[in-house]
């Protein structure tokens, strides 16, 4: 088994370079399935599979996966997205590191999409980076939070709504508008007083979309 796993690991880089994401996905899914106690694998076999997945989840490899998406068919892009989704929390740190350093906008678009596809599993790691000093990185994280749509992140977005960079504040209000939560409506109401007109407008629209009646008297002032 260990020898087989080693051979599969050696084949992964070639599959990624060739854009054979569906085949790579099948290998990674099979390895991930072996981690489950009910798989019937021994502790040694599970450890071997886990080691391969951990080594795969590094910034260089995952960034190469995304870089190679250029010009690929939608089926290949979907397979790449499923790779990240199946890896779950293991892939998040490397994806965030790649996102924070990536200069290419198209690649950043793919990276944020992959992180959003991972869903709730990505949020704990994302939360650690919300105080990063790079506004563009924080703005991307805020967008991901909005796409995942977990109302537990309302308090965190509530802080970001007061970010010194207006571009981040605008994204925070957009994301807050997607989180249907009473507390979110209160945060949006406070954003109506922002010094930036676009932030004000986004907050008002968000309140309207949420049907937040409690905001009507305040908006009439």
ZIRANOR-V595326 format. One record per helix or strand of 3 or more residues. SS is the DSSP state (H for helix, E for strand). FROM is the first residue (numbers start at 1). TO is the last residue. If there is no record, write none. Layout:
# ZIRANOR-V595326
ss=SS from=FROM to=TO
ss=SS from=FROM to=TO
This chain:
# ZIRANOR-V595326
ss=H from=2 to=17
ss=H from=21 to=33
ss=H from=37 to=39
ss=H from=43 to=56
ss=H from=59 to=67
ss=H from=74 to=87
ss=H from=89 to=101
ss=H from=105 to=118
ss=H from=120 to=127
ss=H from=135 to=148
ss=H from=151 to=160
ss=H from=166 to=178
ss=H from=182 to=191
ss=H from=197 to=210
ss=H from=213 to=220
